[in-house]
Every structure is written in structure tokens, then in C-alpha cells.
Amino acid sequence: MTQLSFLDLVPVVEGGTVREALDRSADLAAHAESLGFGRFWVAEHHGMTGIASAATAVVIAHIAAATRTIRVGAGGIMLPNHAPLVIAEQFGTLDALHPGRIDLGLGRAPGSDQRVARAMRRTLTSDANAFPQDVLELQSYFADDGQTGISATPGAGAKPELWILGSSLFGAQVAAAFGLPYAFASHFAPDALDQALAVYRRDFRPSAQLGKPYAMAGFNVFAADTAAEAELLASSLQQSFIALRTGDPRQLPPPVAGYRASLGAQGAAMLDSVLSCSSIGTRDTVANDLAAFVRRTGVDEVMVTSAIYDHAARKRSLMITAEAVREVAAAA
């Protein structure tokens, strides 16, 4: 079985606070570490009342301080929102505080709508297609090779593990050209998964960081002791997706029994499409679904995510997922 990691959007639940979300994320990371997960990532989103990871580097520092061995990082930093020098300084600082444990996944989406993107950038004249050049500039700061004429402090000589993120072929092409590991956002945008992985593997060029392709893909898991409980837990994310798609993003709502069935055929079909890379059920169901996903994709690593309203149920889901992976490994 491939390595198992976790992506946390640091959800703010209805009736909860940002402080509670941040504390729960740190607790979840420590729990994931104890279960043998390889890395724990948080993602940059802005202007969303239900996600508390906007200041991504700060959140990573909070989580890394609450853990000891698990890799902690960004999945990802939306590089067009930032000057590469600022990211070099932030992640150089994190690498100095937690050497050998920091990951830096890079994406080119805004992590927000255009209005919020304009508020962050002050202008939208920057070109997201300049992303490859921004990655090269960032690498130059870490290498301290003099090409920029600036020595980043902190940053120069830092060695966070760089990744390229994507939900289309663009990221796959960048990751392949630069010889970097690649993570695909199939947990919410699964359509181009197989094609992107094929492009990445076909076009990969070895680099100083990586000698052969290394791919990871996102996968939603809602695991519980009974199938009915797992279905109930999954309804919180299902509600969130419907709210987001209808222009009404909000905090993570409590689960609602029978929610998917209440949507009708069109709504249920939309959820089935956007959440096709998911497993909802007991340990055996999750084991079978994860094994099938790895067989289909051949990924080296699966990054599980689970937006579950109740924190104890979320920790239980992670435990069942870890047990499912061990079950698959034992059967291999």
C-alpha cells in the first residue's frame, strides 16, 4: 500500500470559532502522527467563513509545534497571491524551526474569488501563467545561487520539500518539467486525474530533488463503525459543496440524515461527480475503495481528507482509515 497522508482545510464548524478550528487541527495532526500518517497539509483559502487556514504559514507553525515527527506543510500555497521572496522567507523560517519536516506545495489558483483576489493582490494584472517563472524564482532563493541578486534571510539554504499541485494538465506539465513531486486535487476536482498523471509520468525530467516521478492524489474518506453513521458524517461535506456551488459558502454544517436523497436526481448526480474519489463506509469498505483507487491511479501516496463536523468522529475516521490501510497492506 502507498503512503498515507492527510489534508486539513481547518474547517470552522457552525457554532464554532477560528480558535477551536486551529486547536482541533493541531490535535488532529498529533493524532495522525500517532497513527503513522506521513504528512499533514493545510491549504490556502481566503474570504471563506468555513476555512481557517488563510494565513497558511502561521497555521503550519502552529501544527508543527504540536507534533514531533510528521511532515507538515502547505497543500498548498497559491503562489500568484504572493511575492516569491516572501514565501522563501516564510518557509525558510519554518524550515529553520522544524528542519526536515516542512513541505511546500505550490499552486496557481487564487484560493478565492476575483473580488477577494483583488483585495489581496491590489491588482489582477499579474499573470497566473507566470507561475513557472515564480517557481524558478522561489527555487533560486532557496538555492541562494545569486541569480536574483538577493539573499533571502531566512530562506537561503533552506530545504523545504517542494511540490507542484494541480487539478488540470498545467500543473502536471510544470511538475514534470521541473522534476518535482506532483499532487492532484482529485478530492474535489477529479475529472482530469488520469490524464494529468499520465502526462506527468510521460514528460518527467529528473532533477536534483527527484530522480523519478512521484505522484500523490486526494481522496475523501468518511469512515465509521457502521455504514449508516459514515453516510451521516459525509452529509456535512455534501451540504458544503452544494452551498459553494450555489454561491453561498458557509461554515461546516452539522450532519443531516438522508441529505443526499433529499437533493433529487440532479443534485445527487452532481455530488457523485465532484466527490467521485471518495469512500463512505466501514473499515472494509474503505480498505476496498482505497485499494481500488491505488490500482487505478498507481499513485505513490494518497492524501486523505475528511470534513467531519464532530471532532471525535473525525479522529475515529482517521483511526479506521489507518486500520484499513494496514488491512490492505497485510493482504498484498
Long-range contacts (C-beta under 8 A, 24 or more apart in sequence): 1-290, 1-291, 1-294, 1-325, 1-328, 1-329, 1-332, 2-294, 2-299, 2-300, 2-301, 2-302, 3-38, 3-300, 3-301, 3-302, 4-36, 4-37, 4-38, 4-301, 4-302, 4-304, 4-321, 4-322, 4-325, 5-37, 5-38, 5-39, 5-40, 5-41, 5-71, 5-216, 5-301, 5-302, 5-303, 5-304, 6-32, 6-37, 6-39, 6-40, 6-41, 6-303, 6-304, 6-305, 6-318, 7-41, 7-42, 7-43, 7-75, 7-187, 7-218, 7-303, 7-304, 7-305, 8-40, 8-41, 8-42, 8-53, 8-305, 9-42, 9-43, 9-45, 9-51, 9-53, 9-305, 9-307, 10-42, 10-51, 10-52, 10-53, 10-59, 11-50, 11-51, 11-52, 11-251, 11-252, 11-307, 12-49, 12-50, 12-51, 12-52, 12-251, 12-252, 13-50, 13-251, 13-252, 13-253, 13-254, 13-309, 14-250, 14-251, 14-252, 14-253, 14-254, 14-309, 16-251, 18-52, 21-52, 22-52, 22-59, 22-62, 24-311, 25-52, 25-53, 25-59, 25-62, 25-63, 26-62, 26-63, 26-65, 26-66, 26-67, 27-66, 27-311, 27-315, 28-311, 28-314, 28-315, 28-318, 29-63, 29-66, 29-67, 29-70, 29-72, 30-66, 30-67, 31-315, 31-318, 31-319, 32-70, 32-318, 33-67, 33-68, 33-69, 33-70, 35-318, 35-319, 35-322, 36-322, 37-70, 37-318, 37-322, 38-70, 38-71, 38-301, 39-70, 39-71, 39-72, 39-73, 39-103, 39-303, 40-67, 40-70, 40-71, 40-72, 40-73, 41-72, 41-73, 41-74, 41-75, 41-76, 41-103, 41-105, 41-303, 42-74, 42-75, 43-74, 43-75, 43-76, 43-111, 44-74, 44-76, 44-77, 44-78, 44-81, 44-111, 45-111, 45-112, 46-81, 46-110, 46-111, 46-112, 46-116, 46-117, 46-120, 47-112, 47-113, 47-115, 47-116, 47-119, 48-112, 48-249, 49-249, 49-250, 49-251, 50-240, 50-249, 50-250, 50-251, 50-252, 57-90, 57-91, 57-93, 57-94, 60-94, 60-102, 61-94, 61-97, 64-94, 64-97, 64-98, 64-101, 64-102, 69-101, 70-101, 71-101, 71-102, 71-103, 71-161, 72-98, 72-101, 72-102, 72-103, 73-102, 73-103, 73-104, 73-105, 73-160, 73-161, 73-163, 74-103, 74-104, 74-105, 74-106, 75-103, 75-105, 75-163, 75-165, 75-183, 75-303, 76-104, 76-105, 76-106, 76-107, 76-163, 76-165, 76-183, 77-104, 77-105, 77-106, 77-107, 78-107, 78-108, 78-109, 78-110, 78-111, 79-106, 79-107, 79-108, 79-131, 79-134, 79-135, 79-138, 80-108, 80-110, 80-121, 80-126, 80-128, 80-130, 80-131, 80-134, 81-110, 81-111, 81-117, 81-120, 81-121, 84-134, 84-135, 84-137, 84-138, 84-141, 85-137, 85-141, 85-148, 85-150, 85-152, 85-155, 87-138, 88-138, 88-141, 88-142, 88-152, 88-155, 88-158, 89-152, 89-153, 89-154, 89-155, 91-155, 91-158, 91-160, 92-141, 92-142, 92-152, 92-153, 92-154, 92-155, 92-156, 92-158, 92-160, 93-154, 93-155, 94-160, 95-154, 95-158, 95-159, 95-160, 96-154, 96-158, 99-159, 100-159, 102-160, 102-161, 103-160, 103-161, 103-163, 104-160, 104-161, 104-162, 104-163, 105-162, 105-163, 105-164, 105-165, 105-183, 106-131, 106-135, 106-138, 106-162, 106-163, 106-164, 106-165, 107-164, 107-165, 107-166, 107-171, 108-170, 108-171, 109-167, 131-170, 131-174, 132-174, 132-177, 132-178, 135-162, 135-164, 135-174, 135-178, 136-178, 138-162, 139-178, 161-209, 162-209, 163-216, 166-196, 167-192, 168-192, 168-196, 169-195, 169-196, 169-199, 171-196, 172-196, 172-197, 172-199, 172-200, 172-203, 173-199, 173-200, 173-203, 175-200, 175-204, 176-200, 176-201, 176-202, 176-203, 176-204, 176-205, 176-213, 177-203, 177-205, 178-205, 178-207, 179-204, 179-205, 179-206, 179-207, 179-208, 179-209, 179-210, 180-207, 180-209, 180-210, 181-210, 181-214, 181-215, 181-216, 182-213, 182-214, 182-215, 182-216, 183-215, 183-216, 183-217, 183-218, 183-303, 184-215, 184-216, 184-217, 184-218, 185-218, 186-217, 186-218, 186-219, 186-277, 187-218, 187-219, 187-220, 187-275, 187-277, 187-278, 187-303, 187-305, 188-218, 188-241, 188-274, 188-275, 189-274, 190-273, 190-274, 190-276, 190-277, 193-217, 193-277, 193-297, 194-296, 194-297, 197-297, 197-298, 197-299, 214-300, 214-301, 215-297, 215-298, 215-299, 215-300, 215-301, 216-299, 216-300, 216-301, 216-302, 216-303, 217-277, 217-293, 217-297, 217-299, 217-301, 217-302, 217-303, 218-277, 218-302, 218-303, 218-304, 218-305, 219-277, 219-278, 219-279, 219-290, 219-293, 219-302, 219-303, 219-304, 219-305, 220-275, 220-277, 220-278, 220-279, 220-304, 220-305, 220-306, 221-278, 221-279, 221-280, 221-286, 221-290, 221-304, 221-305, 221-306, 221-317, 221-321, 222-278, 222-279, 222-280, 222-281, 222-306, 222-308, 222-317, 223-279, 223-281, 223-282, 223-283, 223-286, 223-306, 223-316, 223-317, 223-318, 223-320, 223-321, 223-324, 224-281, 224-282, 224-313, 224-316, 224-317, 224-320, 225-282, 225-316, 225-320, 226-282, 227-280, 227-281, 227-282, 227-285, 229-313, 230-280, 230-281, 230-282, 230-285, 231-260, 231-280, 232-257, 233-280, 233-306, 233-308, 233-309, 233-310, 233-313, 233-317, 234-278, 234-280, 235-259, 235-260, 236-307, 236-308, 236-309, 237-275, 237-306, 237-307, 237-308, 238-271, 238-275, 240-307, 241-271, 241-274, 241-275, 242-267, 242-270, 242-271, 245-270, 252-307, 252-309, 253-309, 254-309, 255-309, 282-320, 283-320, 283-323, 283-324, 283-327, 284-324, 284-327, 286-320, 286-321, 286-324, 287-324, 287-325, 287-327, 287-328, 290-321, 290-324, 290-325, 290-328, 291-328
